[in-house]
Amino acid sequence: MGALKVAAMAEAPSDGNRAYLIWGSRWLAERAAAAERFEAAADHYARVVEADQAALADLDAYALASLMIGRFDAAADGWNRAARFNPAEAD
């Protein structure tokens, strides 16, 4: 599959493509974070968060990656979303 076709899928994903793109973004984010490439991790997690598909672990990882690169507003947003996601465990 060519890069242009993948880019087109990302711009206007169908329901089937959307799920795959979210899964791919999460996978890339996890690999980037494991390699301490926090800017890439934050960018990939942001796609998951913006699509309203984030699990609690995604929100925490997004906030941590954002914090590591100095995106303090994004980190606060991630942790605030996590608190709303699971208010019983909020600090």
C-alpha positions as CSV (number, residue, x, y, z in Angstrom):
1,M,0.0,0.0,0.0
2,G,1.4,3.4,-1.0
3,A,2.1,6.2,1.4
4,L,-0.5,8.4,-0.4
5,K,-3.2,5.8,0.1
6,V,-2.4,5.5,3.8
7,A,-2.4,9.3,4.1
8,A,-5.9,9.4,2.4
9,M,-7.2,6.8,4.9
10,A,-5.9,8.9,7.8
11,E,-7.6,12.1,6.4
12,A,-11.0,10.5,5.9
13,P,-11.1,7.1,7.6
14,S,-14.1,4.8,7.2
15,D,-15.3,3.0,10.3
16,G,-13.2,0.0,9.5
17,N,-10.1,2.0,8.7
18,R,-10.7,4.2,11.8
19,A,-10.4,1.3,14.1
20,Y,-7.2,0.1,12.4
21,L,-5.7,3.6,12.5
22,I,-6.4,4.0,16.2
23,W,-4.9,0.6,16.9
24,G,-1.8,1.6,14.8
25,S,-1.5,4.9,16.6
26,R,-1.6,3.1,20.0
27,W,1.0,0.5,18.9
28,L,3.3,3.2,17.5
29,A,2.9,5.3,20.7
30,E,3.8,2.3,22.9
31,R,6.9,1.5,20.8
32,A,8.0,5.2,20.8
33,A,7.6,5.5,24.6
34,A,9.5,2.3,25.2
35,A,12.4,3.8,23.1
36,E,12.1,7.0,25.1
37,R,11.1,8.9,22.0
38,F,8.5,10.9,24.0
39,E,7.7,13.5,21.3
40,A,6.6,10.8,18.9
41,A,4.8,8.9,21.7
42,A,2.9,12.0,22.7
43,D,1.9,12.7,19.0
44,H,0.7,9.2,18.5
45,Y,-1.2,9.0,21.8
46,A,-2.8,12.4,20.9
47,R,-4.4,10.7,17.9
48,V,-6.0,8.1,20.1
49,V,-7.1,10.7,22.6
50,E,-8.6,13.0,20.0
51,A,-10.5,10.1,18.5
52,D,-12.2,9.5,21.9
53,Q,-10.8,6.0,21.9
54,A,-8.4,6.3,24.8
55,A,-8.4,3.8,27.6
56,L,-7.2,4.9,31.1
57,A,-3.7,3.6,30.4
58,D,-3.6,5.6,27.1
59,L,-4.5,8.8,28.9
60,D,-1.8,8.3,31.6
61,A,0.8,7.4,29.0
62,Y,-0.2,10.4,26.9
63,A,0.1,12.7,29.9
64,L,3.5,11.3,30.9
65,A,5.0,11.5,27.4
66,S,3.7,15.1,27.1
67,L,5.2,15.9,30.5
68,M,8.6,14.5,29.4
69,I,8.8,16.9,26.5
70,G,7.5,20.0,28.3
71,R,3.9,20.0,27.0
72,F,2.5,20.8,30.4
73,D,-1.0,21.8,29.2
74,A,-1.3,18.5,27.3
75,A,-0.1,16.6,30.3
76,A,-2.6,18.3,32.5
77,D,-5.3,17.6,29.9
78,G,-4.4,13.9,29.8
79,W,-4.5,13.5,33.6
80,N,-7.8,15.5,33.8
81,R,-9.4,13.2,31.2
82,A,-8.1,10.2,33.2
83,A,-9.7,11.6,36.4
84,R,-13.0,12.0,34.6
85,F,-12.6,8.5,33.1
86,N,-12.1,7.0,36.6
87,P,-13.0,9.5,39.3
88,A,-12.7,6.9,42.1
89,E,-9.0,6.6,41.4
90,A,-8.3,10.3,40.9
91,D,-5.6,11.8,43.2
